[in-house]
């Protein structure tokens, strides 16, 4: 198990409880979406994984090591974090320098560094922008630079905070492919997201938080089956889940493939069924 | 009324033009959406129509842009206040920094125009009610969540009652409930006869609310039509725009004769239910499942 969180509780300085007895484990190669309304504690939970928040009580174990004694710099070898706002993490004067910063800081050998940077730039579609100043790029491009700079650190766990906001269709498609590829390589992806179509198409498991507690944890389909309009008005169910419901289907569908399979099997069943009275 | 004719524009440092030979018009009370991929020129178009481009950016403009009959190139930016309002992509850029509460921030523009006190209070109250900002009226703009700041930025433009509104991704940081508020406010604009140009990537909302959709690619208009025409176009993905899942599902279902022959592909959930509902009913004898 790459990640184990046990009875994690966190309070803000003003006394508000942001996380209240949160426990779960994640296997290597899992794709986990953290969902819930604004203020549910999703980002606070994610920030614990890189040590910029520390628990009031409870423990976090990453790759077999308790995080309490580990410095942020040490955690950075294991968990890469892509912030929602790329401007929170970009600081270099060119895309190449930005993406090269992490691997150099982690003291990877020059050959390995070069390889990691090139691969990260290629996977995020930034090869043509290596010399650009991040601040001259569009928001979507800056988000990809932030993502590349984290990928280049080659961490076993990658955490994405609202990765699809402000992204155009091509970037979202690229991001989805990347999530699938990372998982196939055995890396673990955790994403905080409101984008339920993205969640349904690229994640195995949903952990739903509300008021700092886990209210659901399981395969995406199970969660969709339970959620009516989940957690108030924080987000909308995937488009095809809503369509399936309107068609009176009991089992939720979430993707185009799932929808078409169901539609085809209905058509097939009907064709096979004996004629009615 | 927005009238854009043969508009081309290049930024001072741009290697290629940001807009190329763009022509379109938006009528009063019309909500026209602009979609396209990253770098297609959407924000530049928003800037040109609201006068911030090239007044604040520099650069070369060819062609003409008229707002309510006034040619923007001839008008100083200050003269456009009250005529055309721009809601910027990042709400943080829009907050004045000179006022300490939401209520004062909303009144800021009106104070500068010398609007009488009673009218000012009434306009500010109306906007706070419409956008759900009344509960944070005394909070500092900087203490608000990203979503609330976005609603405040929209409010600070709405309160000026411009004849033309330009909104650049006004819902990018909002959750579903916040979006409901923004789109309800857009409905109000239509009722008041305001001309609206909206850059937005939430296709489901656009399909329901927009009268018209323009697609930009590499600075050029490549499609201009109703949401039903444009969002069901199979070139949409090639243009860098996300198609609706139920449009894609219906297109693929049609290839298997599982979508009614000759029926246009759906761009709203209701249309999808109607089309597929027919399919499902015809298979299971019309009874509910």
Contacts between the chains, C-beta under 8 A, distances in Angstrom:
chain1	res1	chain2	res2	distance
A	37	B	175	7.0
A	38	B	145	6.6
A	38	B	147	7.0
A	38	B	175	5.9
A	138	B	38	5.1
A	138	B	39	5.9
A	139	B	89	7.3
A	140	B	38	4.3
A	141	B	38	6.5
A	141	B	39	7.9
A	165	B	172	6.1
A	165	B	173	7.0
A	166	B	169	7.5
A	166	B	172	5.5
A	168	B	36	7.9
A	168	B	37	4.5
A	168	B	38	4.5
A	168	B	201	6.9
A	168	B	240	5.6
A	168	B	241	7.8
A	168	B	242	7.9
A	169	B	37	6.4
A	169	B	237	6.6
A	169	B	240	5.5
A	169	B	241	5.5
A	169	B	242	3.9
A	170	B	37	5.9
A	170	B	38	7.3
A	170	B	240	5.5
A	171	B	38	6.7
A	172	B	242	6.8
A	194	B	175	6.2
A	194	B	176	7.9
A	197	B	245	6.3
A	232	B	177	7.4
A	233	B	175	7.0
A	233	B	176	4.9
A	233	B	177	3.9
A	233	B	180	7.2
A	234	B	175	5.1
A	234	B	176	6.3
A	234	B	177	7.4
A	235	B	175	6.3
A	235	B	176	5.4
A	236	B	176	5.3
A	236	B	204	7.9
A	238	B	245	7.1
A	239	B	204	6.8
A	239	B	244	6.3
A	239	B	245	4.0
A	239	B	246	5.6
A	239	B	269	7.3
A	240	B	245	5.1
A	240	B	246	6.5
A	240	B	249	6.3
A	242	B	269	6.1
A	243	B	245	8.0
A	243	B	246	5.4
A	243	B	249	7.6
A	243	B	269	6.2
A	243	B	272	5.3
A	243	B	273	6.6
A	243	B	276	6.9
A	246	B	269	6.8
A	246	B	273	4.4
A	246	B	277	7.6
A	247	B	273	6.6
A	247	B	276	5.9
A	247	B	277	6.0
A	247	B	280	5.5
A	247	B	289	7.8
A	248	B	280	7.7
A	248	B	288	5.4
A	248	B	289	4.6
A	249	B	289	6.8
A	250	B	289	7.4
A	255	B	245	7.8
A	256	B	245	5.9
A	256	B	248	5.3
A	256	B	249	5.0
A	256	B	252	6.8
A	259	B	245	7.9
A	259	B	249	5.0
A	260	B	249	6.3
A	260	B	252	5.9
A	260	B	253	6.4
A	260	B	256	7.8
A	260	B	258	7.9
A	263	B	249	8.0
A	263	B	253	6.0
A	263	B	258	5.5
A	263	B	276	7.2
A	263	B	279	7.1
A	263	B	280	7.7
A	264	B	256	6.7
A	264	B	258	7.0
A	266	B	280	6.3
A	266	B	283	5.6
A	266	B	284	7.1
A	267	B	258	6.1
A	267	B	279	7.7
A	267	B	283	5.6
A	269	B	283	7.8
A	270	B	283	3.8
A	270	B	284	6.1
A	271	B	283	8.0
A	276	B	285	5.8
